Amino acid sequence: MRKYLKQKRIKKGYTQSQIAEMLNISRPHYCKIETGIRTPSLRLAIEIKKIIGYEGDDLFDDFENK
């Protein structure tokens, strides 16, 4: 699970639905990214990082983040 991604989203005040809408993807697709079931495309990863304000390179690595 990508707990850090969820924590940053909540801290920014966004719901999964809002993030999904900004990314032009479905909420279930975003949910799978956030829980680690799916890995986003490079384009989506960059957009997600911009939205939540993450500047590191390891947000979507396969290990437990922050």
Contact map, one row per residue, 1 for C-alpha under 8 A:
111000000000000000000000000000000111100000000000000000000000000100
111111000000000000000000000000000111000000000000000000000011000110
111111100000000000000000000000000110000000000000000000000000000111
011111110000000000000000000000000000000000000000000000000010000011
011111111000000000000000000000000100000000000000000100000010000000
011111111100000000000000000000000100000000000000000000000000000000
001111111110000000000000000000000000000000000000000000000000000000
000111111111000000000000000000000000000000000000000110000000000000
000011111111111100000000000000000000000000000000000100000000000000
000001111111111000000000000000000000000000000000000000000000000000
000000111111110000000000000000000000000000000000000000000000000000
000000011111110000000000000000000000000000000000000100000000000000
000000001111111000000000000000000000000000000000000000000000000000
000000001111111101100000000000000000000000000000000000000000000000
000000001100111111100000000000000000000000000000000000000000000000
000000001000011111110000001001100000000000000000000000000000000000
000000000000001111111000011000000000000000000000000000000000000000
000000000000011111111100000000000000000000000000000000000000000000
000000000000011111111110001001000000000000000001001000000000000000
000000000000000111111111111011000000000000000000000000000000000000
000000000000000011111111111000000000000000000000000000000000000000
000000000000000001111111100000000000000000000000000000000000000000
000000000000000000111111100000000000000000010011000000000000000000
000000000000000000011111110000000000000000000000000000000000000000
000000000000000000011111111011000000000000000000000000000000000000
000000000000000010011001111111000000000000000000000000000000000000
000000000000000110111000111111100000000000000000000000000000000000
000000000000000000000000011111110000000000000000000000000000000000
000000000000000000010000111111111000010000000000000000000000000000
000000000000000100110000111111111100000000000000000000000000000000
000000000000000100000000001111111110000000000000000000000000000000
000000000000000000000000000111111111110000000000000000000000000000
000000000000000000000000000011111111111100000000000000000000000000
111011000000000000000000000001111111100000000000000000000000000000
111000000000000000000000000000111111110000000000000000000000000000
110000000000000000000000000000011111111000000000000000000000010000
100000000000000000000000000000011111111000000000000000000000000000
000000000000000000000000000010011011111100000000000000000000000000
000000000000000000000000000000001001111110000000000000000001000000
000000000000000000000000000000001000011111111000000000000000000000
000000000000000000000000000000000000001111111000000000000000000000
000000000000000000000000000000000000000111111100000000000000000000
000000000000000000000000000000000000000111111110000000000000000000
000000000000000000000010000000000000000111111111000000000000000000
000000000000000000000000000000000000000111111111100000000001000000
000000000000000000000000000000000000000001111111110000000000000000
000000000000000000000010000000000000000000111111111000000000000000
000000000000000000100010000000000000000000011111111100000000000000
000000000000000000000000000000000000000000001111111111100000000000
000000000000000000000000000000000000000000000111111111000000000000
000000000000000000100000000000000000000000000011111110000000000000
000010011001000000000000000000000000000000000001111111000000000000
000000010000000000000000000000000000000000000000111111100000000000
000000000000000000000000000000000000000000000000110111110010000000
000000000000000000000000000000000000000000000000100011111000000000
000000000000000000000000000000000000000000000000000001111110000000
000000000000000000000000000000000000000000000000000000111111000000
000000000000000000000000000000000000000000000000000000011111100010
010110000000000000000000000000000000000000000000000001011111100010
010000000000000000000000000000000000001000001000000000001111110000
000000000000000000000000000000000000000000000000000000000111111110
000000000000000000000000000000000001000000000000000000000001111100
000000000000000000000000000000000000000000000000000000000000111110
111000000000000000000000000000000000000000000000000000000000111111
011100000000000000000000000000000000000000000000000000000110101111
001100000000000000000000000000000000000000000000000000000000000111
